[in-house]
Amino acid sequence: MKGLGPGFWSVTLLLTVISLVNAWYFLFGSIDWIMPGSTNPVANVTYDIDGLFKFMAVFGGAICIYVTGYVIYFAIAYRARAGEPPDAVGAALHDAPTLEFWWTALPTLLLIVLTGLSIVVWYKIQFGVGSATGLTTEVIGHQFYFEFRYPGLKTSVFSKTEPMHLPLGVPVRVLITSSDVIHQFWVPEIRLKQAAVPGLVQNLNFTPLRSGTFDIVCSEFCGVDHSKMQGKLIIEPVAAFNKWLDGEKQAAAAGGGAVVLTGGTAAAGKALFAQKCAACHQIAPFDQRLVGPGLLHITDDPAHPTLVTGLTPTPDHIAAILQNGFSGPIGTMPNAQANGLAGQDIANLVAYLDSLK
């Protein structure tokens, strides 16, 4: 093509060199600063997802470089100059069907290839490949923590107080849902993210390849304490995982006794309420809800003579809710393990709530 402007082909050569450097960097350079763990994948799907990212970075980067470069070049080459008539035009180039064909065909071909590669990776994440699943765990999103369930463990593990554990080298299926609003279960270093939707169970399949401790994040705004909805994932050798799981089972079998309420103090309970409970409850009438109901006069409210469990509002029945949690039409109350409450904490909270008569 002639008449494209002075230095057009020199600019094209420069843009080509920049595109090739960009491609080389993303294909062979270290991108750990933007994709942690890319050189030492945490799971089998990490490499696949990084491959999709590199494909888009190489070809998307080239498109961005050429388009931006040409916009800058033509803006300079055909800028209005002093003494030129106001109706002066740049290159008189019209009707270039070959050029139009290629700038339509090449992006279309890239999208077709990207779609095919994405489907392959998506299928692997959704259904797994190769060996059968070795471990199935459940993740339930709550405002504002994750609940983790394991086969054979009657109690749950909660992200407020404990990390999630997975065995190294064992194919894992994680079933994900929510008890209240939409959350997002995301482990950035594995690259996996899945929506936790009430009434819908979704899954992720992967095999952990590297031991370590990794972040778990909720990446869907889910309420006032969304930023606190975080946790940790520990990937450890099978023997260490089994030892941890056996310890959890033994602790669950040994726990569950009634809380002794003698010795609870209202002052300590008031301070603990502000720390542990105020995000979901306020000291106000029952109907003035935050996440859960108001707790003013909980033991002698004529408008609500029973607790959400249907039992009379005695200190022992209040303590049972704090210890065991509650789930019903009004919502989900985490248990003592999820809230990090010891027996003395429960006694203090009950003493404070009882003092609000």
N, C-alpha and C positions, 0 to 999 in steps of 0.2 A: 504494500500500500504506500502510495506517495502522498505527500502533502499533509502528513499528520503533525508536523511541527518540528522545529529545530531540536535535535537531540533526542527525538522520541525513542529510537532504538537503543541509544545509550542508557536512557532511563529504564527501558524494558530489561536490558541486561542487568542493571543494578538491582531492580526489583526481583529478578530471577535469582540472583546470588543471595539476596536477603531471604527469599523463600526457601532456598536450599539450606542455608544456615539454620533457619527455623526448624526445618524438617530434620536435619541432622541432630539438633539439640534434643528434640522431643523423642526421637527414635533411639539415640545412643547416650544422651547426657543424663545427669541425675535430676530428677524432678521431685525429690523427696521434700523440698521446701514447699511445694504446693500439693503434693500427693504423698503424705508420710507413709513409709513402708513399701514404696514402689520397687525398691531394689531388693527388698527382703519381704515378700508377701506374707501377710498374716493368715490368709485363707486361700483356698484353691481358686475362688472366684475373683480374688483381688487382681490377679494378673489379667484375667479376661476383661474386667471393667476398665483397668488401666489401658488395655489395648484399644478399647473403644475411644477412650479419652485421647490417646495419642493419634488415632486415625483422624479424629475431629480437629485436633490441634494442628496437625500437618496440613490437611487440605483446607480447613477453615481459616488457618493462619495465612495460607497462600492467597486465598480469595481476598481476605482483608488487606493483605500487603499490596496486591495488584490494584484493587479498587481505590484504596486510600492514596497509593502512590500516583496513580493516573489522575485522580481528582486534583491533587496538589500540582502535578506537572501541567495539566491543561489550564488550571487557574493562573499559573505563572506565565506559561507560553502565550496564552491568548488574552492576557489582561488588557484593559483599555490603556492606550498610550496617548501621550499628548500629541495633538495634531492629527489624530485619526478621525475620520468622519464617524458620527454617532451610529450609523447603520453598518459599520464594518463587521465582517464575520470572520470566523476562524477557518479551519480546514473545510473546504466544500466537499464533504464526504457524505454520500447518500447511497442507500440501497446496497448494503453489503450482506447478502443472504448467507454467504459462507461463514462470516463472523457471527451472525445472528444464530445460525444453526449450532455452532460449537459452544457459544456461551449459554445455550439452552440445553444441549445434549450432555455436556460434561457435568454440570451440577445435578442433572437428573440421574445420570449414571452413578455419581457419588452417593446420592440419597438412596438409590436402590441397593448398593453395596452396604451402606451403613444400616439400612433396615434389615438386611439379611443377617449381618453380624450381630445386631442387637437382639434379634429373635433367638439366635443360638444361645447367647449369654442369658437372656431372660428365661429360656426353657431350663437351662442348667440351674438357675437360682430357684425357680418355682418347683421343679420336679426332681432335681438331683440327677446325677449320672453315675455310672459305674456301680460300685458296691451299694448294698442296701443301707438304709439309715441305721446308724448304731445307737443314737440317742435322740429322743423327742422331748423337747422342753416347751413350756408355755410361758408367754409373756403377756401380762395384762396391764394396760395403762390405766392409771387412776390420777385424779387431781390430788397431789402432784408428785407421783412416784410410780415406779414400775414394780410389779409383783412377778416373781419368777417361781414356776412350779416344776417339780422334777418327779419322774416316775418312782413310786415306792416311798416318797416323802409326803407325809400327811399334812405337814405345815408348809407354808410358803416362805420364800426368801424375798426380802423387800429392799429396794435400792436405797432407801433412806439409811439403812443400818448395815447392809451386807452387799458385797459384790455378787454379780452373776458368775458362775463357774462353768467352764466347758472343758472336756478332755482333748488333749492334743492328738491329732491324727485320726480322730473318730468322726465319721460322717454325722452331721447334726441336722435335725429339722426343728426349726423354731416356729411354733404356732403363736400368732399374734392377734390380740383383740383388745377391746377397751370396755370398761365398766360404766363410763359416763360420757365423755366427749371424744372428739377425734384427737389422737396423739400421733406422733411419728417416732418409731423405734429406729435409732440410727447409731451405727458403730462406724465412725468415719474411717478408721484405719483398715477396716475390712471392706469399706465402700458400700455396705448394705444398708438400705433404708426401706422401711415398710410402714404403711399407715395402720394405726390401731383404731379400728372403727367399731363402735358399739353394734352388736348383733352380727358381726361378720368376722370370720376367722380366716386370716391370711397366713402364708408361711414363707420362710426362707430356708434354703438348703445350702450347706457349705461344709467344708472340712477344714478345721483349724490346722495351720501348718507351722505356727511359731508360738512359743510360750511368751507370756508377758501380761501386762495389765493395760487395758485399753478403755477409752472413754465410751460411755453410752449417753446419748443425748436425745431429748425430745425436740424435734425440729419443726413442730406444728404448734402455733400459739394456742394454748389450751386454757388460759385463765391468768389470774393475777400473779400466781407463783410459777408461771411457765419456766422462767429462767432458772429456777431451783430444781427442775425436774431432770436430774442428772444421775449417773451411776457409773459403776466400773464393771468391766468384764475381765475375769482372770482366766487365761488359757494355760493349763498346766498338764504335766504328764498324767497318763491314765491312773497310775498308782496314787498320785497326790489327789486327783479328783475323787477317786473312790474313797480315800481316807476322809476327805472333807464331807462327802455325802453320808458316809457312815456316822460321822460326828453329828451331822444335822439330825439324822434319824434318832440317835441316842438322846440328843437334847430334846427332841420333840416328845419322845417316850417318857422322859423324866419330868417334863414340864406339865403345866395345866392345872396345878393346884390352886385352891382359893387364896385370894390375897387377904392378908391380915390388915385390917383397917385401923387398928389401935395405933396411936402414935402419929397419925397424920395431922399436919398443921395447916390451917387455912392460909397463913401468910406465905408459906412455901408453895402451896398450891396455886395461889394467885400469880406468883412470879412464873411458875411453870406453865400456867394457862396462857399467859402472854407469849411465852416462847413456843409452846407446842400446839396450842389449840386455836389461837386468835385468828389464824389464817382462814379457818372454816367456820368458827362459831363466834358470836358476840354475846356479851352479857346484856340481853334484851329479851322481850317476850318471844315465845316459841315461834311465832309466825314471821319474825324478822330474821330471815335467813341470809347467810353469806353463801357457803356451800352446804353446811348443815344448819339445823334450827338454832334459834336463840336459846340460851340456857338460864336466863334469869328465873328465879323461883322454881327451879326444876323439881324440887322435892315437894312443893305445895302450890302448884299452879292449877286453879279450879278449871281453867279452860282446857288443860291437858293433864288429866289426873293419872295417866299412865305414861310409861316410857315408850319409845318406838318399838320395843320388844313386846309391848302389851302387858308388861309387868308393872307392879306398883313401884313408885320412885323411891325405893329405900336405898340407903348407902350401899348395901350388898349388891343390889340389882344394877346400880350405876357402875359399880366397880366391875361387874361382869361384862358390861359393854366396853369399858376401857380396856379390859384384859383380852377379850375374845373378838372384839370388833362386831360389826353388824352390817348386813346388806339387805335392803328391802326397797320398797317403792320410793322412799324418801331419799335414797342414795346409799353410799357405802362408807362405813366408818372403819378405818384401819385398826388392826389389833395392836396390842402393846408392843409386839415385836417390831411391827412396821413403824410405830411412832417412837421407838427407843425408850419405852417406859419400864422402869423397874417397879417392884412391888411397892416400895416406899413412895415412888412418884405417884402411883395410883392412889395410895392412901392420902397423900397430900391434896391431890385434885379433888377427891371425894369430899374431904374436909372443907375445901374452899367452896365447892358447889352447894354443900349442905348448909354453909353459912349464909347463903343468899336468900334464905327464907324471908 
